[in-house]
Amino acid sequence: MYCFTEADRQDLFQEIVIQLWRSWPAFRREAKFSTWLYRIALNTAISGLRRQRRLITPTDPEQLPTELQDIQYVADKEEQLQLLYAAIDQLTEVEKALTMLYLEDKSYQEMEEILGLSQNNLRVKMNRIKDKLRKITKAVAHGIGKP
């Protein structure tokens, strides 16, 4: 969600590993290791996103469909995915983080530990984000909003 190319994902992974290494001495074991790791990774990803806003995403020729009959199906799925990414890109950093956690099937309890927000607040925010994404995707699909 925070990277658009494989090279960017690899760079982000490397940056996360570096930040985890640097932060290890400060790990107090008050939270689960996975929660601590997730918080470091999320903060690193958000920081990286702030540094490099929009990038042009090249298409790797290896990822292009090889059979003509699959092209329309792939194009439709790719269009839907791009529409979702465009909508997510218009969210705030906190909304993006919450969306990412939701899409990764994290429980509200895990989200609470990672983001430091109450479960009730998270549920309200998630409902608002869903509504916001519906409105954005409708607007973009009808040519009203940002692509």
N, C-alpha and C positions, 0 to 999 in steps of 0.2 A: 504494500500500500504506500510505502514511503519511497520506493524506487521504481523506475520504469524500465530499466535494462538490467540484464544479468550482471554486467560489469559494475553497475551501481550497487546492486545487491551484495556482490562480493566485497566491494569497498566498505559498505555499511557494516557487513558482518565483521570485517577486520577492525573497523573502528569500535564496534561493540565489544569485541574481545579485548582490545586495548583498554577500554574504559572499565571493563570488568576486572582486568588485571590491576589497574590503578586503584580501584575501589575496594578490592578484596580486604585490605587491612582494616577498613572501616566497617566491614560487615559484622554486626553485633549479634547475629543469630536470634534476634527478637521476632523476626518474621520467617516464613518458610524461605528456603533458598531460592525456589522457583519464583516467588514473589519479588524478592530482592533482584534477581537476575532480570526479570521482566521489567521492573522499574528502571534499571540501568539501561536496558536495551531500548525501551520506549523513549526515555529522555534523550538518548544518543540519536535516535532516529528523528525525533522532533527537532533537535538542534541542527542536524544535518539538513533537514527540510527547510528550515528558516534560512540557512546559509545559501542554499541553491534553489531558488524558487523554480519557475517553469523551465523545463528542458525539452528540446525536440527529441522525440523518441524514434530512432531508426528501426526499420523492420529487418530482421535477420532473414535472408533468403531461405535458410534451412527451415524456417517455420511456416513457409508458404505451403498451401495445400498442393498435393501432387495430382489429384484427380479432379476433373472438371465438375463432376456432380456434387462434390463436397464444397465447392467454392461458395455457393449461396448460403448453405447452412453455416459454414465458418464465418462468412461475412456478417450474417445476422447475429450470431453469437458474439463476434468481435465488436459489432456495433453496440449491442447491449452492454457489453463489458466496458467499452469506451464511454458510453453514456453514464454508467455507474461511476467510473473513475472521474469523469468530468464533474459529476454531482458531488462526490466525496471531496474532490479538490476544492470545492467552494465552502467546505465546512471549516470551522475554527480548528486549531490544533487539538484542543481537548475533545471536540466532537469527533475528529479523525481518530484519535486514540481510542475513544469509547467504541467507535464503529469497528475498528480493527479488533479490539478485544471481543466484541460481540460476534464478529464473523469467525473468530477463532474458537467459538463456543466456550468462552470463559464464563464461569458462574458470576452472579452479581456479588457474591462474597469475595471471589478472587479479584474482581474489578475494584471493589471497595478497598482491598488491601493495596492494590497497585496504584490506584489513582487518588486514594485518600478521601473519597467522597462517600457519603452514606448510601446504602442500598436504595432507599426511597428516592434520594436525589438522582441516583443513577437511572432508576426506572423512569422517572419523569423525563430526564434528559434523553434517554433512549427513545421514548415515544415521540418527543419533539424532533429528534434527529430523523426518525423514520418519516414523519410528516414532511419535514424539510426536504428530505431526499425525494419523496414522491412529487412534491411541487417542483423541485429543480428538474427532475428527469422529464416531467410532463412539459415544462416550459422549454427545455432544450429540445425535446422531441418535436415540438411544434414550432421550433425556430424562434422562440421568444427570448430565451435566456442565453447565457454564455455557452459555447460549445465545450 
